[in-house]
Amino acid sequence: TQGDTHTPPHTGVKHIVMRNDTPERKAERLPLCTTVLPIEKTARETASPETPEAGSPLGDGDTITLGDTETEDAQTPNKTHTHAQQKSMCVDIKENGCMFSVDLLNSPRTGWFFDRRALRMKIAVLCRGKTVLDCFSHSGAIGIQALKVGGAKHATCVEWNAHSCAITRANAERNALNNDRFECVHGDARAYLSEQGGAGNKWDVVVIDPPNLAPLESMAEEAEEKYRELIGFAAKCVSPGGHLVFIAGTRVHQYHTLKRCVAQGLMRGGRRGCIVGEYTADLDHPTHIALPHARELYSFISHLDPGA
């Protein structure tokens, strides 16, 4: 109220980042924008009111409104997120004993998928002493945890976005992973899988975690074909007796459809195997019983036949 001099207790929270920039918002005819709200300012910030230069952190209260954008492309998940190409806001996250830097503005959604925390640990445990290929790796969360937590022999992360690759390499450095055990490839994951499979190169564990390929219901069939294609390419890169991990974040597709895509994709890749693990979001990300379509994370771990 007017004249109220009450000072709220210090929480340590400096900003709230509000992301409203996904293709779903466009379908709902809402403006695509990102807003940073100041909560508490330090003395330095209060004394520095200048507008941030290109490439510097976003300023307090800055709002960026996007124009019309196309739907996210399967191989360039950040292509349409042009709002933050000149700004950044990085925070540190600790997960399963590993440290990660996350850019809240130059990343898909919020930049970090907390609902996959347990899944990343399950994959890490699976990778002990093995070679790992992590496709659509973003900040390298799966590959880095496979090395540091799971004790993998070597991990290769493949990511299209150059900014994400830079963050991945920095994250590997922060977790004391040297180049003898870790590699980050800047490139098209689909093309990389196709090329490596065609060349006969194989890994013990291959992870494919593409962006949402069907933000709209009308794109469901096209996305299913892309899933089958990706799984087929990935299957050719898995060593005999190895594992293929397929992760899908989608509200358009349901469990049985995605499971069928796994089976058809393996057949397309000329491989046989069985699903040995199926996982969804962590327990701290519940799905309301009246809103089954609110569930958007599905993952399948397949063990491929040794003789394949």
C-alpha positions as MATLAB code, in Angstrom:
seq = 'TQGDTHTPPHTGVKHIVMRNDTPERKAERLPLCTTVLPIEKTARETASPETPEAGSPLGDGDTITLGDTETEDAQTPNKTHTHAQQKSMCVDIKENGCMFSVDLLNSPRTGWFFDRRALRMKIAVLCRGKTVLDCFSHSGAIGIQALKVGGAKHATCVEWNAHSCAITRANAERNALNNDRFECVHGDARAYLSEQGGAGNKWDVVVIDPPNLAPLESMAEEAEEKYRELIGFAAKCVSPGGHLVFIAGTRVHQYHTLKRCVAQGLMRGGRRGCIVGEYTADLDHPTHIALPHARELYSFISHLDPGA';
ca = [
       0.000    0.000    0.000;
       1.017    3.670   -0.358;
       3.529    4.636    2.298;
       4.229    1.032    3.263;
       7.923    0.749    4.154;
       7.890   -2.967    4.887;
      10.851   -4.754    3.316;
      10.258   -8.391    2.343;
      12.724  -10.938    3.731;
      15.789  -11.575    1.579;
      15.313  -14.777   -0.403;
      18.381  -14.651   -2.607;
      16.128  -14.635   -5.677;
      17.147  -11.855   -8.053;
      15.006  -12.489  -11.125;
      12.022  -14.427  -12.396;
      12.314  -15.452  -16.041;
       8.952  -15.874  -17.745;
       9.139  -17.888  -20.971;
       6.110  -17.648  -23.233;
       7.772  -18.373  -26.556;
       6.907  -21.895  -27.655;
       4.996  -22.740  -30.872;
       2.015  -23.836  -28.773;
       1.524  -20.228  -27.663;
       1.354  -19.144  -31.303;
      -1.334  -21.747  -31.963;
      -3.284  -20.247  -29.055;
      -2.885  -16.803  -30.665;
      -0.892  -15.511  -27.721;
       2.081  -13.177  -28.208;
       5.459  -14.894  -28.141;
       7.638  -13.161  -25.583;
      10.201  -13.583  -22.843;
      10.166  -11.374  -19.750;
      12.676  -10.980  -16.936;
      11.191   -9.553  -13.751;
      13.534   -8.089  -11.113;
      12.996   -9.300   -7.545;
      15.943   -7.959   -5.617;
      18.764   -5.813   -6.972;
      22.317   -5.715   -5.726;
      23.999   -2.360   -5.132;
      26.009   -2.807   -8.337;
      22.891   -3.474  -10.398;
      21.090   -0.471   -8.909;
      24.002    1.759   -9.869;
      24.211    0.381  -13.437;
      21.024    1.271  -15.321;
      22.587    0.973  -18.765;
      20.883   -1.152  -21.385;
      22.843   -4.395  -21.877;
      24.984   -4.624  -24.965;
      24.570   -7.453  -27.475;
      25.670  -10.713  -25.934;
      25.342   -9.422  -22.371;
      22.806  -10.495  -19.716;
      19.227   -9.386  -20.208;
      18.344   -6.319  -18.177;
      15.783   -6.135  -15.375;
      12.275   -5.897  -16.743;
      13.373   -6.406  -20.338;
      10.652   -7.845  -22.522;
      11.265   -9.236  -25.989;
       8.230   -9.816  -28.182;
       8.662  -12.113  -31.152;
       7.038  -11.787  -34.535;
       5.608  -14.753  -36.420;
       7.840  -17.801  -36.242;
       7.805  -21.197  -37.858;
       7.412  -24.424  -35.912;
      10.560  -25.857  -34.366;
      12.542  -27.972  -36.821;
      13.647  -31.450  -35.753;
      17.314  -30.780  -36.406;
      17.424  -27.122  -35.373;
      15.470  -27.021  -32.112;
      16.625  -23.481  -31.300;
      16.190  -22.118  -34.819;
      12.996  -20.240  -34.084;
      14.108  -18.963  -30.679;
      15.690  -15.791  -32.086;
      14.553  -13.709  -29.112;
      17.659  -14.396  -27.064;
      20.391  -14.586  -29.666;
      21.800  -11.280  -28.371;
      21.088  -11.820  -24.665;
      21.893  -14.474  -22.104;
      21.184  -15.330  -18.487;
      23.082  -18.320  -17.112;
      22.583  -20.102  -13.812;
      24.346  -23.069  -12.219;
      22.556  -26.334  -11.533;
      23.838  -29.316   -9.579;
      22.376  -32.699  -10.490;
      23.525  -36.144   -9.423;
      26.850  -34.731   -8.297;
      27.531  -32.866  -11.574;
      27.604  -29.107  -12.177;
      25.922  -27.569  -15.209;
      25.587  -24.063  -16.563;
      22.149  -23.391  -18.052;
      21.204  -20.413  -20.213;
      17.634  -19.581  -19.269;
      17.055  -17.548  -22.425;
      18.936  -19.360  -25.206;
      17.516  -22.801  -24.516;
      14.421  -24.835  -25.382;
      11.666  -24.166  -22.861;
      13.269  -23.241  -19.517;
      16.694  -24.611  -20.424;
      16.672  -27.609  -18.097;
      14.258  -30.539  -17.924;
      13.980  -31.354  -14.224;
      11.438  -34.092  -14.953;
      14.274  -36.204  -16.459;
      16.553  -36.176  -13.435;
      15.908  -39.813  -12.463;
      16.027  -40.913  -16.108;
      19.467  -39.375  -16.560;
      20.679  -41.308  -13.521;
      19.244  -44.571  -14.883;
      21.033  -44.005  -18.171;
      24.284  -43.137  -16.374;
      24.232  -46.399  -14.415;
      23.657  -48.282  -17.674;
      26.810  -46.781  -19.208;
      29.540  -48.075  -16.878;
      32.617  -48.966  -18.910;
      30.787  -48.331  -22.196;
      30.972  -45.921  -25.106;
      28.045  -43.492  -25.333;
      26.527  -41.445  -28.156;
      24.213  -38.685  -26.909;
      22.259  -37.107  -29.784;
      20.329  -33.832  -29.467;
      22.424  -33.389  -26.345;
      21.701  -29.683  -25.689;
      23.903  -28.904  -22.634;
      25.399  -32.404  -22.425;
      23.460  -33.520  -19.349;
      23.185  -37.195  -20.334;
      26.663  -37.634  -21.790;
      28.429  -35.820  -18.953;
      26.560  -37.737  -16.244;
      27.246  -40.994  -18.063;
      30.963  -40.229  -17.731;
      31.193  -38.708  -14.270;
      28.443  -40.621  -12.458;
      28.168  -43.806  -14.492;
      31.832  -44.331  -15.287;
      31.405  -44.557  -19.056;
      34.521  -45.186  -21.129;
      33.834  -42.381  -23.620;
      30.932  -40.108  -24.545;
      30.179  -38.229  -27.751;
      27.568  -35.455  -27.626;
      25.969  -34.224  -30.863;
      24.138  -30.904  -30.934;
      23.074  -28.607  -33.780;
      23.077  -25.317  -31.857;
      26.539  -23.734  -31.595;
      25.715  -21.900  -28.364;
      24.592  -25.146  -26.727;
      27.800  -26.843  -27.897;
      29.849  -24.121  -26.226;
      27.912  -24.634  -22.984;
      28.355  -28.417  -23.271;
      32.127  -28.102  -23.627;
      32.242  -25.690  -20.682;
      30.145  -28.110  -18.607;
      32.512  -30.960  -19.419;
      35.437  -28.803  -18.299;
      33.679  -27.908  -15.056;
      33.238  -31.583  -14.311;
      36.920  -32.322  -14.974;
      36.319  -34.380  -18.101;
      39.230  -34.312  -20.524;
      39.188  -34.701  -24.287;
      40.383  -38.312  -24.048;
      36.957  -39.358  -22.758;
      34.660  -36.647  -24.106;
      33.802  -35.157  -27.483;
      31.174  -32.601  -28.510;
      30.202  -32.571  -32.187;
      28.506  -29.488  -33.629;
      26.212  -30.878  -36.295;
      22.891  -32.259  -37.460;
      22.089  -35.276  -35.276;
      19.990  -36.993  -37.944;
      22.734  -36.634  -40.565;
      25.384  -37.701  -38.057;
      23.501  -40.894  -37.193;
      22.971  -41.685  -40.872;
      26.644  -41.133  -41.724;
      28.065  -43.022  -38.757;
      25.696  -45.962  -39.211;
      26.556  -46.124  -42.899;
      30.264  -46.132  -42.043;
      29.809  -48.997  -39.588;
      30.748  -46.959  -36.494;
      29.052  -48.141  -33.320;
      28.582  -47.225  -29.662;
      27.486  -49.387  -26.740;
      24.740  -46.966  -25.715;
      23.014  -44.576  -28.135;
      20.620  -41.933  -26.796;
      18.266  -39.927  -29.017;
      16.364  -37.119  -27.337;
      14.885  -34.979  -30.138;
      12.877  -31.806  -29.523;
       9.105  -31.945  -29.681;
       8.436  -32.852  -33.316;
       4.667  -32.369  -33.080;
       3.695  -29.249  -31.137;
       0.398  -29.344  -33.066;
      -2.040  -32.236  -33.524;
      -1.911  -31.794  -37.296;
       1.787  -32.709  -37.278;
       1.360  -36.065  -35.497;
       1.774  -38.393  -38.497;
       4.766  -36.507  -39.862;
       6.416  -36.660  -36.437;
       5.835  -40.402  -36.142;
       7.650  -40.935  -39.432;
      10.557  -38.818  -38.193;
      10.684  -40.825  -34.961;
      10.821  -44.105  -36.904;
      13.539  -42.740  -39.156;
      15.663  -41.503  -36.251;
      15.309  -44.779  -34.361;
      16.263  -46.712  -37.507;
      19.401  -44.610  -38.017;
      20.288  -44.878  -34.328;
      19.793  -48.660  -34.267;
      22.485  -49.066  -36.918;
      24.911  -47.248  -34.613;
      24.369  -49.560  -31.621;
      26.946  -52.262  -30.920;
      25.729  -55.882  -30.789;
      24.191  -56.383  -27.366;
      24.120  -52.622  -26.783;
      21.288  -50.316  -25.745;
      19.215  -47.719  -27.563;
      17.478  -45.019  -25.505;
      14.616  -43.134  -27.157;
      13.179  -40.107  -25.329;
      10.114  -38.216  -26.552;
       8.621  -35.062  -25.110;
       5.145  -34.771  -26.628;
       1.530  -34.238  -25.644;
       0.206  -35.212  -29.059;
       1.409  -38.813  -28.960;
       0.541  -41.392  -26.347;
       2.418  -44.396  -24.979;
       1.250  -47.093  -27.417;
       1.956  -44.951  -30.489;
       5.511  -44.208  -29.383;
       6.144  -47.823  -28.421;
       5.044  -48.850  -31.917;
       7.467  -46.285  -33.368;
      10.297  -47.945  -31.418;
       9.430  -51.389  -32.799;
       9.049  -50.139  -36.368;
      12.215  -48.063  -36.119;
      14.283  -51.042  -34.963;
      12.956  -53.077  -37.882;
      13.827  -50.258  -40.240;
      17.374  -50.285  -38.903;
      17.612  -54.036  -39.429;
      17.903  -54.749  -35.703;
      16.029  -56.884  -33.217;
      15.735  -56.398  -29.498;
      13.433  -55.922  -26.537;
      12.389  -52.980  -24.396;
      13.966  -53.391  -20.957;
      12.959  -50.072  -19.430;
      10.116  -47.574  -19.751;
      10.186  -44.319  -17.833;
       8.179  -41.136  -17.516;
       8.546  -37.935  -15.510;
       9.825  -37.996  -11.934;
       7.394  -38.277   -9.036;
       7.662  -34.542   -8.394;
       6.062  -33.968  -11.830;
       2.658  -35.641  -11.341;
      -0.041  -35.884  -14.006;
      -3.564  -34.917  -12.989;
      -5.893  -37.910  -13.305;
      -8.420  -35.806  -15.235;
      -5.779  -34.539  -17.666;
      -3.997  -37.598  -19.090;
      -2.757  -35.622  -22.103;
      -0.824  -33.355  -19.752;
       1.773  -36.112  -19.583;
       4.518  -35.275  -22.087;
       7.575  -37.407  -21.299;
       8.038  -40.970  -22.528;
      11.281  -42.908  -22.690;
      12.151  -46.422  -23.820;
      15.401  -48.315  -23.262;
      15.879  -51.177  -25.717;
      18.464  -53.932  -25.482;
      19.480  -55.034  -28.978;
      20.308  -58.640  -29.801;
      24.015  -59.567  -29.588;
      23.878  -61.251  -32.955;
      22.314  -58.297  -34.762;
];
